[in-house]
Amino acid sequence: MQNHFELFNLPQQFAVDAEALDSAYRDVQGRVHPDKFVNATDAEKRVAMQWATRANEAYQTLKNPQKRAQYLCELNGVDLQTESNTAMPMAFLMQQMEWREELGDARAAKDSDALEALDKQLRNERKARLAEIETQIDGGDFHAAAQGVRALMFLEKFGEEVRFAFEAIEA
């Protein structure tokens, strides 16, 4: 079975040409769109629907940098073990504690400026992690990239908490 990159005829690397991905996705979807199978057998309709579903899943995976990095790690035999492997470098754990404290203080004070500053820190950290992950994946170090993806997952989840705190202040 083709992997997501092969499905869209894209190089198997972290950096993805967004326009080429969009174009390839539209092409695949155009070939399996239900309108093209109005007069088809039930079996042909089912296969077309499976392809459309697979193309959607592949597109969503490759479009999202975190999911794409995780997928590349898994394609190269590295299971992220997101449920069981929560080990992180001490510096990152300390940073998490600082951010949690900042979030708690900002929530308590209903300080939207502090939340904005925290959100900016998270966006910058996410950007730096993505650049690091790209270098690691392109260099073939999928184990290091996997750790970076786990950190990215924390950043995404924590970023949601910050957004919820914004919403609570603005409500």
N, C-alpha and C positions, 0 to 999 in steps of 0.2 A: 504494500500500500504506500502511496506517495505521502511524504511529509508535507507540512503546510507550505514550505518554501517551494518544493517541487510542484505542488498544486498550482501555484501562481507563477511558476517559472522565474523565481527570484534566487539570487545567491544566498547560500546558507550562512549568514553573518548577522551581527547585531544591527548594524546600520542598515535601515531599509529605506529605499526610495519610496516615499509616501505616494507620489503620483503613480509610479509603476504598480504599487500595491493596489491602489484604488482602481486603476485601469484593468488590471488582471482580475480583480474581484468582479467588476462589472461584466467583464467578458465571460467568466465562468457562470455568473448568475444569469446572464443573457442566454446561455446555452441550455440551462436547466430550469428556466422559469416555467411555472405551471401553465401559463398561456400557450406555450409551445407544445404542451402535451394534452390539450383538450380532447383530441381524438385518439389518444394512446390507450393501451391496455392498462388495467389496474397495476400490473407489475411494473410497467414502464413508468407510470406516474409515481409509484413508490420509490423507484430507483432515482428518478429526477428529484424527488423531495429529499431523499437521503443526501444526494450531492449538494443540493441547495443548503441543507442544514450543515453539512461538513464545510462548505465554502464559508458560511457565516461564522462558524466556530474558528476556522483557520484565520479569517480576516480579523476577527476580534482579538485573537491571540497575537498576531503579528503587528497589529496597529498599536497595541499597548506595550510600551517599553519593558515594564516589569514582567508581564506575561511572556513577552518574546524572549527575554533573558532566561526566564525559568524554563521555557520550552527548549531553548538551545542547550541549556545544561542537561535537561532530561534526554534530549536527542543524543547527547554525547556521554550518556551513561551515568550522569550524576543526579541522584535523587535528592531533592532539596530537603526532604524529611521535615517539612514545615511543622508538623505536629510534635515530633519527638526531639528534633535538634533545635534547641533554643540557645545554644552556646554562642556567645558574642564576645568580642574583645572587651577588656575591662574599660577602656576609654569610651567605647560606645555605650556601655551600660551606665557609666557615670554621666554621660551626656543625656541619656534618657531620663535619669533621675533629676537632673537640672531642669530639663524641659517640663517634666511632670510638675515640679515645684513651681516653675514659672506659670504654667497653665492654672494650677490651683490658686496662686496669688491673683492672677488676672481675673479668674472667675469670681473670686471672693470680692475683689474691688470693682467688678464690672468695668474693667479697664480695656476698652477696645484698642487703644494704642499699643498696649502690651501684647494683646492677642495678635495684632497686625505684625508686630516685630517678631513674635514667635513663629507666625505663619511664614514670614519672609526667611527666617533661619531654616525652617523645614524645607522650603522650596530650594534654597541654595544647597542644602545638604543633599537633597534628592538629585539635583542637577550634578553635583560632584560625584555622587555614588553611581549615577548612570554613566558618566564618562569613564569612571574606574572600571565598571562592569564591562563596558564596550572594549576597553583595552585588554581586560582579562580574557574575555571570550574570543576576541580576535587573535589573542596570543595563545589560545588553547588551554588556558588555566581555568577549567570549568569548576573546579572545587573552590577556588577563591571567588569566582563569580557567584557561585551558589550562596556563599556567605554574604556577599554583597546584596543578592536578591532578598535574602531573609531580612537584612537590615532595611532594605527598601520597603518590604512589606510592613515592617514596624512603622516606618515614616509615613506610609500611606494611611495606616490605621490611626496613627496619632494625629495626622493632618485632619482626618475626619472629626476627631474629638475637638480639635481647635475650631473647626467650622461650626460644630454643634454649639460650642461655647459662644461664638459670635452670634448665632441665631438666638440663643437664650438671652443675651444682653439686648439684642435689638427687638425682642418680642415685647 
